[in-house]
Amino acid sequence: MLNNGPSGALGLAHVSGWMTEDNFVKAMEHFVSHVKPTGENPALLLLDNHASHVNLRVIEFARKNFIKILTFPSHCSHRLQPLDVTVYGPFKTRYRIAMNEWMLSNTGKTVTIYQVAHFVKDAYLAAFNMQNVTKGFITTGIYPLNSKIFSEDDFLTSFVTDRPDPTLSEAQYYIN
């Protein structure tokens, strides 16, 4: 799966195509082996609230390995997650270009999982650069801190998950 892929890459897959708790813990172990956080120099991990990211096993691993986890409100990562905002778009574009170039030079062949790492390598090296990553933190207002970068309307989609307790009457809900 990692043929011609980025150096030091970790290959994880699940038959469902989704991230799982087990694979996420393996990814965190890989992260720790490269970042080497300590009590004096902890790592900050910014995540969405996917169940594979936020569960007891992951939180215990993070605490044991000096990782601070900060999660974004549901349905807001398109605004708040630095990589979503400035890196994944260029990554997807470069990935598509690499795949199209491969298909043009391999007419009639089917793309398989064994070509994916090669496409990722080209796209990763182009998109995950210091300029794009730094711009992501600026654009989301994380660093330097800019609490006025978004209006309240920018977060209306997060209210989809804010629902009243069905066991309370409307009057009780507003009182509580």
C-alpha positions as CSV (number, residue, x, y, z in Angstrom):
1,M,0.0,0.0,0.0
2,L,2.9,2.4,0.6
3,N,4.7,1.8,-2.7
4,N,6.5,5.1,-3.7
5,G,4.7,6.9,-0.9
6,P,6.0,9.7,1.4
7,S,9.0,8.7,3.5
8,G,8.1,7.6,7.0
9,A,4.4,7.4,6.1
10,L,2.1,5.2,8.1
11,G,-0.4,3.1,6.1
12,L,-3.7,2.4,7.9
13,A,-6.9,1.2,6.3
14,H,-10.2,-0.3,7.4
15,V,-12.7,-2.2,5.3
16,S,-15.4,0.4,6.0
17,G,-13.2,3.2,4.6
18,W,-13.7,5.2,7.9
19,M,-11.3,6.0,10.6
20,T,-11.7,3.7,13.6
21,E,-10.6,4.0,17.2
22,D,-7.9,1.3,16.7
23,N,-6.4,3.0,13.7
24,F,-6.6,6.4,15.3
25,V,-4.6,5.2,18.3
26,K,-2.0,3.7,15.9
27,A,-1.9,7.1,14.2
28,M,-1.3,8.8,17.5
29,E,1.5,6.3,18.4
30,H,3.1,7.2,15.1
31,F,2.6,10.9,15.9
32,V,4.3,10.5,19.3
33,S,7.2,8.6,17.8
34,H,8.0,11.7,15.6
35,V,6.9,14.6,17.7
36,K,8.1,13.2,21.1
37,P,6.0,15.4,23.4
38,T,7.1,15.7,27.0
39,G,5.7,17.2,30.2
40,E,7.8,20.4,29.6
41,N,6.9,20.4,25.8
42,P,3.5,18.9,25.3
43,A,1.8,18.6,21.9
44,L,-1.5,20.2,21.0
45,L,-3.7,18.1,18.7
46,L,-6.7,19.9,17.1
47,L,-9.5,17.5,16.2
48,D,-13.1,17.3,15.1
49,N,-15.5,15.4,17.3
50,H,-15.5,12.1,15.4
51,A,-16.1,9.2,17.7
52,S,-12.8,7.6,16.7
53,H,-11.0,10.8,18.0
54,V,-12.9,11.4,21.2
55,N,-13.2,8.4,23.4
56,L,-11.7,7.1,26.6
57,R,-8.9,5.1,25.0
58,V,-7.7,8.1,23.0
59,I,-7.9,10.5,25.9
60,E,-6.0,8.2,28.2
61,F,-3.3,7.7,25.5
62,A,-3.1,11.5,25.0
63,R,-2.7,12.2,28.7
64,K,-0.1,9.5,29.2
65,N,1.9,10.9,26.2
66,F,1.6,14.6,27.0
67,I,-0.8,15.4,24.2
68,K,-3.4,18.1,24.8
69,I,-6.6,17.6,22.7
70,L,-8.7,20.5,21.6
71,T,-11.9,19.7,19.7
72,F,-13.9,21.9,17.4
73,P,-17.7,22.2,17.6
74,S,-19.6,19.9,15.3
75,H,-20.1,21.0,11.7
76,C,-17.5,23.8,12.1
77,S,-14.2,22.2,10.9
78,H,-14.6,23.8,7.5
79,R,-14.2,27.1,9.3
80,L,-12.0,26.3,12.3
81,Q,-9.6,23.4,11.3
82,P,-6.5,25.0,9.9
83,L,-5.7,22.1,7.5
84,D,-9.3,22.0,6.2
85,V,-9.1,25.7,5.4
86,T,-5.8,26.0,3.6
87,V,-4.2,22.6,3.0
88,Y,-6.7,20.0,2.0
89,G,-8.0,22.0,-1.0
90,P,-4.5,22.2,-2.6
91,F,-3.8,18.6,-1.6
92,K,-7.0,17.3,-3.4
93,T,-6.1,19.3,-6.5
94,R,-2.5,18.0,-6.6
95,Y,-3.8,14.4,-5.9
96,R,-6.2,14.7,-8.8
97,I,-3.4,16.0,-11.1
98,A,-1.1,13.2,-10.1
99,M,-3.8,10.6,-10.7
100,N,-4.8,12.0,-14.0
101,E,-1.2,12.1,-15.2
102,W,-0.8,8.5,-14.2
103,M,-3.9,7.5,-16.0
104,L,-2.8,9.3,-19.2
105,S,0.5,7.5,-19.1
106,N,-1.0,4.1,-18.2
107,T,-3.9,4.0,-20.7
108,G,-6.3,1.1,-20.1
109,K,-4.9,0.3,-16.6
110,T,-7.0,0.6,-13.5
111,V,-5.9,2.7,-10.5
112,T,-5.6,0.4,-7.5
113,I,-4.7,0.9,-3.9
114,Y,-1.1,0.4,-4.8
115,Q,-0.9,3.7,-6.7
116,V,-2.6,5.8,-4.1
117,A,0.6,6.4,-2.0
118,H,2.5,7.6,-5.0
119,F,-0.3,10.1,-5.8
120,V,-0.4,11.2,-2.1
121,K,3.4,11.7,-2.1
122,D,3.3,14.3,-4.9
123,A,0.2,16.0,-3.5
124,Y,1.5,16.0,0.1
125,L,4.8,17.5,-0.8
126,A,3.1,20.3,-2.7
127,A,0.3,21.1,-0.3
128,F,1.7,20.4,3.2
129,N,4.2,23.2,3.2
130,M,5.0,25.8,5.9
131,Q,3.2,28.6,4.0
132,N,-0.1,26.7,3.7
133,V,-0.1,25.3,7.2
134,T,0.8,28.7,8.8
135,K,-1.9,30.4,6.7
136,G,-4.4,27.9,8.1
137,F,-3.8,29.1,11.7
138,I,-4.0,32.8,10.6
139,T,-7.2,32.3,8.5
140,T,-9.0,30.4,11.3
141,G,-8.0,33.0,13.9
142,I,-6.2,30.5,16.1
143,Y,-2.8,32.2,15.8
144,P,-2.4,35.0,16.2
145,L,-5.6,34.9,18.1
146,N,-8.4,36.8,16.4
147,S,-11.7,36.2,18.1
148,K,-13.5,38.6,15.6
149,I,-12.6,36.7,12.5
150,F,-16.0,35.1,12.2
151,S,-19.6,36.3,12.8
152,E,-22.2,34.3,14.7
153,D,-23.8,33.4,11.4
154,D,-20.6,31.4,10.4
155,F,-21.4,28.9,13.2
156,L,-25.1,28.4,12.6
157,T,-24.5,24.9,11.3
158,S,-23.2,23.9,14.7
159,F,-26.6,24.5,16.1
160,V,-27.9,21.4,14.3
161,T,-26.7,19.3,17.2
162,D,-28.0,21.7,19.9
163,R,-31.4,20.3,20.5
164,P,-33.7,20.6,23.5
165,D,-34.0,17.7,26.0
166,P,-37.1,15.8,24.9
167,T,-38.0,14.9,28.5
168,L,-38.5,18.6,29.4
169,S,-41.5,20.7,28.5
170,E,-40.7,23.9,26.5
171,A,-41.2,26.0,29.6
172,Q,-38.8,23.8,31.6
173,Y,-36.2,23.9,28.8
174,Y,-35.9,27.7,28.9
175,I,-35.9,27.8,32.6
176,N,-33.0,25.3,32.9
